[in-house]
């Protein structure tokens, strides 16, 4: 009898630890890593995606099962102590059991799971999805009650509404009722809430502008070749943007005989925004002010970048090309382990398309990263070797890298994807 109680307690403890580890692994896989797994066709990636789509129900299910298992462990051990030690033993056995549960069934499994999250997530996602469906009748009332509270508190679209909408569009896409473009539109709409102006801005090094001391007569010869309808004008430099010049208004002023008018007199006041401004809020600001361009200010009062209404809309509907746009890819995939990229490509995009972990928080563009690593502007043919990657400069000027080739020094595997972005 004594051995049976302890054996059952140990079994329930192991099950609780496994569930904790599995849940932690499934939800610690980043969205970008999951997209990569799906695109590379890793086995179990689609099941993992479905498991993450029911996040609210999944976490509620795991919480319910873990509480049940942990309560069973505590009850069995306390029963063993009362029956085979003495009734007073429960006063010191119970605290030890609670401490052991926190460490063995929660802390250690979750810590270990994050170190091999992708492999464990792919293996355990089917089990968690099955358990979520099994316990759904028990937890559904609590989920609905939580959603009701969110609605009354004015939180907008509830997690259940969002989850159900995404599930419906995904199901419709798989059954051919919803087009792929429509499915992507819904996904982008939800993803916009997580994006900021910093994520989509044109960095300061790529901003085209004119000094505000120039006159209309001096810029008119250039206007014909400018593919923009609005151009920033600046005082002492790009960190001192003083206005936004509307090309149409410049033409009208020139045609009316005001050729000597300085740009500072013709430009409109700039709209400065923080890089942390979310895209839905930015879109509302653009609509309220009836403007199409914002200047992203840095923490020192300088210029971090530039964002337009078109940039925001493109995040929702995809790339928009007009007659002034030049179709050009920022990268060309040569093979699974080799790509050619522009020097101005963002490091976060390189990390996403190439499954690597370049320091995108310290450097926005590949060009900036290479300049710091080399310590000078590298020439064509120079190479940089870092763990897992070799970078060769294909084209460069005296001031920047125009194009580079990235080659992985070992093939892409699921283990490689375990690296933290």
C-alpha positions as CSV (number, residue, x, y, z in Angstrom):
1,X,0.0,0.0,0.0
2,X,2.8,2.4,0.9
3,X,4.7,1.7,-2.3
4,X,1.5,2.1,-4.4
5,X,0.7,5.6,-3.0
6,X,4.3,6.8,-3.6
7,X,4.4,5.3,-7.1
8,X,1.1,7.0,-8.1
9,X,2.4,10.3,-6.7
10,X,5.7,9.9,-8.7
11,X,3.7,9.1,-11.8
12,X,1.5,12.2,-11.5
13,X,4.5,14.3,-10.7
14,X,6.2,13.2,-13.9
15,X,3.1,13.8,-16.0
16,X,2.8,17.3,-14.5
17,X,6.4,18.1,-15.3
18,X,6.0,16.8,-18.9
19,X,2.9,19.0,-19.4
20,X,4.7,22.1,-18.0
21,X,7.7,21.5,-20.3
22,X,5.5,20.9,-23.3
23,X,3.4,24.0,-22.8
24,X,6.5,26.1,-22.2
25,X,8.1,24.8,-25.4
26,X,5.1,25.3,-27.6
27,X,4.6,29.0,-26.6
28,X,8.3,29.9,-26.5
29,X,8.8,29.3,-30.2
30,X,8.7,32.8,-31.8
31,X,6.3,33.6,-34.6
32,X,9.2,34.1,-37.0
33,X,10.7,30.7,-36.2
34,X,7.3,29.1,-36.6
35,X,6.9,30.6,-40.1
36,X,10.3,29.3,-41.0
37,X,9.4,25.8,-39.8
38,X,6.2,25.9,-42.0
39,X,8.1,27.2,-45.0
40,X,10.8,24.6,-44.7
41,X,8.2,21.8,-44.3
42,X,9.3,20.5,-40.9
43,X,7.2,17.6,-39.8
44,X,4.7,18.6,-37.1
45,X,5.0,22.3,-37.9
46,X,1.4,22.6,-39.0
47,X,0.2,20.9,-35.8
48,X,2.3,23.3,-33.8
49,X,0.7,26.2,-35.5
50,X,-2.8,24.9,-34.8
51,X,-1.8,24.4,-31.1
52,X,-0.6,28.0,-30.9
53,X,-3.8,29.3,-32.5
54,X,-5.8,28.1,-29.6
55,X,-3.5,29.7,-27.0
56,X,-6.2,30.7,-24.6
57,X,-7.9,27.3,-24.5
58,X,-4.5,25.5,-24.5
59,X,-3.2,27.5,-21.5
60,X,-6.4,27.0,-19.6
61,X,-6.4,23.3,-20.3
62,X,-2.8,22.9,-19.2
63,X,-3.5,24.9,-16.0
64,X,-6.5,22.7,-15.2
65,X,-4.5,19.5,-15.8
66,X,-1.5,20.7,-13.9
67,X,-3.5,21.8,-10.9
68,X,-5.3,18.5,-10.9
69,X,-2.1,16.4,-11.1
70,X,-0.3,18.6,-8.4
71,X,-3.3,18.3,-6.1
72,X,-3.3,14.5,-6.6
73,X,0.5,14.4,-5.8
74,X,0.0,16.4,-2.6
75,X,-3.0,14.4,-1.5
76,X,-1.2,11.0,-2.1
77,X,2.0,12.0,-0.3
78,X,0.0,13.5,2.6
79,X,-2.1,10.3,2.9
80,X,1.1,8.3,2.9
81,X,2.5,10.4,5.7
82,X,-0.6,10.1,7.8
83,X,-0.9,6.4,7.3
84,X,2.7,5.3,7.6
85,X,4.4,8.0,9.6
86,X,2.0,9.8,12.1
87,X,-0.8,12.3,11.7
88,X,1.4,15.2,12.8
89,X,3.9,14.5,10.0
90,X,1.6,16.3,7.6
91,X,2.7,19.6,9.2
92,X,6.2,19.3,7.7
93,X,5.4,17.0,4.7
94,X,3.0,19.3,3.1
95,X,5.3,22.3,2.9
96,X,8.0,20.1,1.4
97,X,5.6,18.7,-1.2
98,X,4.5,22.2,-2.2
99,X,8.2,23.3,-2.6
100,X,9.0,20.1,-4.5
101,X,6.1,20.7,-6.9
102,X,7.2,24.2,-7.6
103,X,10.7,23.1,-8.5
104,X,10.2,19.7,-10.1
105,X,6.9,20.1,-11.9
106,X,7.1,23.8,-12.8
107,X,10.5,25.5,-12.6
108,X,13.0,22.9,-13.9
109,X,10.8,21.6,-16.7
110,X,10.0,25.1,-18.1
111,X,13.7,26.1,-17.9
112,X,14.9,23.0,-19.7
113,X,12.2,23.2,-22.3
114,X,13.2,26.7,-23.5
115,X,16.7,25.3,-24.4
116,X,15.3,22.9,-26.9
117,X,11.9,24.5,-27.4
118,X,11.5,23.8,-31.2
119,X,12.3,20.1,-31.0
120,X,10.1,19.5,-28.0
121,X,7.3,21.7,-29.3
122,X,7.2,19.7,-32.6
123,X,7.1,16.4,-30.6
124,X,4.5,17.4,-28.0
125,X,2.1,19.7,-29.9
126,X,-0.2,16.8,-31.1
127,X,-0.6,15.7,-27.5
128,X,-1.4,19.1,-26.2
129,X,-3.8,19.7,-29.0
130,X,-5.6,16.4,-28.1
131,X,-5.7,17.3,-24.4
132,X,-7.1,20.8,-25.2
133,X,-9.9,19.3,-27.2
134,X,-10.5,16.7,-24.4
135,X,-10.8,19.3,-21.7
136,X,-12.6,21.9,-23.8
137,X,-16.1,21.1,-22.4
138,X,-14.8,21.8,-18.9
139,X,-12.9,25.0,-19.5
140,X,-15.2,26.6,-22.2
141,X,-17.5,28.3,-19.6
142,X,-14.5,30.0,-18.0
143,X,-13.1,31.2,-21.3
144,X,-16.5,32.6,-22.3
145,X,-16.8,34.4,-18.9
146,X,-13.4,35.9,-19.3
147,X,-14.3,37.1,-22.8
148,X,-17.5,38.7,-21.4
149,X,-15.5,40.6,-18.8
150,X,-13.1,41.8,-21.6
151,X,-16.0,43.1,-23.6
152,X,-17.5,44.9,-20.7
153,X,-14.2,46.5,-19.9
154,X,-14.0,47.9,-23.4
155,X,-11.0,45.8,-24.5
156,X,-12.4,45.5,-28.0
157,X,-12.0,42.2,-29.9
158,X,-11.7,39.4,-27.3
159,X,-9.1,36.7,-27.5
160,X,-11.8,34.1,-28.3
161,X,-13.2,36.3,-31.1
162,X,-9.7,36.7,-32.7
163,X,-8.9,33.0,-32.2
164,X,-12.2,31.9,-33.8
165,X,-11.9,34.3,-36.7
166,X,-8.3,33.1,-37.5
167,X,-9.4,29.5,-37.2
168,X,-12.4,30.1,-39.5
169,X,-10.3,31.8,-42.2
170,X,-7.6,29.1,-41.9
171,X,-10.2,26.4,-42.3
172,X,-11.8,28.2,-45.2
173,X,-8.4,28.5,-46.9
174,X,-7.7,24.8,-46.6
175,X,-11.1,24.0,-48.0
176,X,-10.8,26.4,-50.8
177,X,-13.6,28.7,-49.7
178,X,-11.2,31.6,-48.6
179,X,-8.6,32.7,-51.0
180,X,-4.9,32.8,-49.9
181,X,-4.9,36.6,-50.4
182,X,-7.9,37.0,-48.1
183,X,-6.4,34.7,-45.5
184,X,-3.2,36.8,-45.6
185,X,-5.2,40.0,-45.2
186,X,-6.8,38.7,-41.9
187,X,-3.4,37.6,-40.6
188,X,-1.8,40.9,-41.4
189,X,-4.6,42.8,-39.8
190,X,-4.0,41.0,-36.5
191,X,-0.3,41.3,-36.8
192,X,-0.5,45.1,-37.2
193,X,-1.3,45.5,-33.5
194,X,2.1,44.2,-32.7
195,X,4.1,46.4,-35.1
196,X,5.4,49.9,-34.6
197,X,6.6,52.8,-36.7
198,X,10.2,51.7,-36.1
199,X,9.5,48.3,-37.7
200,X,8.4,49.8,-41.1
201,X,10.2,53.1,-41.3
202,X,12.8,54.1,-43.9
203,X,16.0,54.5,-41.9
204,X,17.7,57.9,-41.8
205,X,20.6,56.9,-44.1
206,X,18.1,56.2,-46.9
207,X,16.1,59.4,-46.5
208,X,16.1,61.7,-49.5
209,X,15.8,65.4,-48.7
210,X,16.8,69.0,-49.7
211,X,18.3,71.8,-47.6
212,X,15.6,74.3,-46.7
213,X,17.9,77.1,-47.9
214,X,17.5,76.0,-51.6
215,X,15.1,77.9,-53.8
216,X,12.5,76.5,-56.2
217,X,14.7,77.4,-59.2
218,X,17.5,75.3,-57.8
219,X,15.5,72.1,-57.3
220,X,13.2,72.2,-60.3
221,X,15.8,70.5,-62.5
222,X,15.9,67.6,-60.0
223,X,12.2,67.3,-59.4
224,X,11.6,65.5,-62.7
225,X,13.8,62.6,-61.5
226,X,12.4,62.4,-57.9
227,X,10.1,59.4,-57.5
228,X,8.3,61.0,-54.5
229,X,5.3,63.2,-54.0
230,X,6.6,64.6,-50.7
231,X,10.2,65.3,-49.7
232,X,11.6,66.3,-46.3
233,X,13.6,69.6,-46.1
234,X,16.2,70.1,-43.5
235,X,18.3,72.9,-41.9
236,X,21.7,71.8,-40.5
237,X,21.3,68.2,-41.6
238,X,19.0,65.3,-41.8
239,X,18.7,65.4,-37.9
240,X,17.2,68.8,-38.3
241,X,14.1,68.3,-40.5
242,X,12.2,71.6,-40.7
243,X,9.4,70.7,-43.1
244,X,7.8,68.5,-45.8
245,X,7.8,69.8,-49.3
246,X,4.8,68.7,-51.5
247,X,6.0,68.4,-55.1
248,X,2.7,69.4,-56.5
249,X,2.8,72.6,-54.5
250,X,6.3,73.3,-55.6
251,X,5.3,73.0,-59.3
252,X,2.3,75.3,-58.7
253,X,4.6,77.9,-57.0
254,X,7.2,77.7,-59.7
255,X,4.5,78.1,-62.4
256,X,3.1,81.2,-60.7
257,X,6.5,82.9,-60.9
258,X,7.9,82.4,-57.4
259,X,11.1,80.7,-58.5
260,X,13.2,82.5,-55.9
261,X,11.0,81.2,-53.0
262,X,13.1,79.2,-50.5
263,X,11.9,75.8,-49.6
264,X,11.6,76.8,-45.9
265,X,8.8,79.2,-46.9
266,X,6.9,76.6,-49.0
267,X,7.2,73.4,-46.9
268,X,4.6,72.3,-44.4
269,X,5.3,71.6,-40.7
270,X,6.6,68.0,-40.2
271,X,4.8,65.5,-38.1
272,X,7.1,63.9,-35.5
273,X,6.3,60.6,-34.0
274,X,8.1,58.1,-31.6
275,X,9.3,54.9,-33.1
276,X,7.3,52.9,-30.5
277,X,4.0,54.2,-31.9
278,X,1.8,51.2,-33.0
279,X,0.6,51.0,-36.6
280,X,-3.1,51.3,-35.8
281,X,-2.5,54.4,-33.7
282,X,-0.2,55.8,-36.5
283,X,-2.9,55.2,-39.1
284,X,-5.5,57.1,-36.9
285,X,-3.1,60.0,-36.5
286,X,-2.5,60.2,-40.3
287,X,-6.3,60.2,-40.8
288,X,-7.0,62.8,-38.2
289,X,-4.3,65.1,-39.5
290,X,-5.0,64.3,-43.1
291,X,-1.3,63.8,-43.8
292,X,0.8,61.0,-45.4
293,X,4.2,61.3,-43.9
294,X,5.7,61.2,-40.4
295,X,9.3,61.7,-39.1
296,X,10.4,59.1,-36.6
297,X,12.3,61.0,-33.9
298,X,15.0,59.4,-31.8
299,X,15.6,59.8,-28.1
300,X,18.0,62.7,-28.6
301,X,15.7,64.8,-30.8
302,X,17.3,63.7,-34.0
303,X,15.9,61.7,-36.9
304,X,15.6,57.9,-36.7
305,X,13.7,57.4,-39.9
306,X,10.6,58.3,-42.0
307,X,7.3,56.5,-42.4
308,X,4.5,57.1,-44.8
309,X,0.8,56.2,-45.1
310,X,1.7,53.9,-48.0
311,X,4.2,52.0,-45.6
312,X,1.3,51.4,-43.2
313,X,-1.1,50.3,-45.8
314,X,1.5,47.9,-47.4
315,X,1.7,46.1,-44.0
316,X,-2.0,45.3,-44.4
317,X,-2.4,44.6,-48.1
318,X,1.2,43.9,-49.2
319,X,3.6,45.7,-51.5
320,X,2.1,48.5,-53.5
321,X,3.9,49.5,-56.7
322,X,3.1,52.5,-58.8
323,X,4.6,53.8,-62.0
324,X,7.5,55.4,-60.1
325,X,8.5,52.2,-58.3
326,X,11.4,50.1,-59.5
327,X,10.8,46.4,-58.9
328,X,13.8,45.1,-57.0
329,X,14.3,42.3,-54.6
330,X,16.3,43.0,-51.4
331,X,17.6,39.4,-51.5
332,X,17.9,36.6,-54.0
333,X,18.0,33.0,-52.7
334,X,20.6,31.0,-54.6
335,X,20.1,27.8,-52.6
336,X,18.9,26.8,-49.2
337,X,22.1,27.8,-47.6
338,X,23.2,30.7,-49.8
339,X,21.6,34.1,-50.5
340,X,22.6,37.4,-52.2
341,X,21.3,40.5,-50.3
342,X,21.4,44.3,-50.6
343,X,23.5,46.1,-48.2
344,X,20.6,48.2,-47.0
345,X,18.5,45.1,-46.1
346,X,17.3,45.0,-42.5
347,X,19.0,42.5,-40.3
348,X,15.6,41.3,-39.0
349,X,14.7,40.4,-42.5
350,X,18.0,38.5,-43.0
351,X,17.3,36.6,-39.8
352,X,13.9,35.7,-41.0
353,X,14.6,34.6,-44.5
354,X,17.9,32.9,-43.7
355,X,17.2,31.4,-40.3
356,X,20.2,33.2,-38.6
357,X,20.6,35.3,-35.5
358,X,22.5,38.5,-36.5
359,X,22.3,41.3,-33.9
360,X,19.3,43.1,-35.3
361,X,18.7,45.0,-32.1
362,X,22.1,46.6,-32.2
363,X,22.2,47.2,-36.0
364,X,19.2,48.0,-38.2
365,X,20.8,47.2,-41.6
366,X,23.4,44.7,-42.9
367,X,25.5,47.6,-44.1
368,X,25.8,49.1,-40.6
369,X,26.6,45.7,-39.1
370,X,29.4,45.1,-41.7
371,X,30.9,48.5,-41.3
372,X,31.3,47.9,-37.5
373,X,32.6,44.4,-37.9
374,X,35.2,45.3,-40.6
375,X,36.1,48.6,-38.9
376,X,36.2,50.2,-42.4
377,X,34.1,50.2,-45.6
378,X,34.9,46.8,-47.1
379,X,35.9,46.4,-50.7
380,X,34.6,43.9,-53.2
381,X,35.8,40.4,-52.5
382,X,36.5,40.9,-48.8
383,X,35.0,38.2,-46.5
384,X,33.8,38.1,-42.9
385,X,33.5,34.8,-41.1
386,X,31.2,34.5,-38.1
387,X,30.0,31.4,-36.3
388,X,27.8,29.5,-38.9
389,X,28.0,32.1,-41.6
390,X,30.4,33.5,-44.2
391,X,29.7,37.0,-45.7
392,X,31.4,38.0,-49.0
393,X,31.2,41.5,-50.3
394,X,30.0,41.5,-53.9
395,X,29.5,45.2,-54.6
396,X,30.6,48.2,-52.6
397,X,31.3,52.0,-53.0
398,X,33.6,54.2,-51.0
399,X,30.9,54.8,-48.4
400,X,28.7,51.7,-48.2
401,X,28.2,48.0,-49.1
402,X,25.7,47.6,-51.9
403,X,25.5,43.9,-52.1
404,X,26.8,40.8,-50.2
405,X,26.5,37.1,-50.4
406,X,25.7,35.1,-47.2
407,X,26.7,31.4,-47.1
408,X,25.9,29.1,-44.2
409,X,28.9,27.0,-43.2
410,X,26.6,24.2,-42.0
411,X,23.2,23.1,-43.3
412,X,19.9,24.2,-41.9
413,X,18.4,21.8,-39.3
414,X,15.8,21.9,-36.5
415,X,18.6,22.2,-34.0
416,X,19.9,25.4,-35.7
417,X,16.5,26.9,-35.3
418,X,16.8,26.6,-31.5
419,X,19.1,29.6,-31.5
420,X,17.5,32.7,-30.0
421,X,16.8,35.5,-32.3
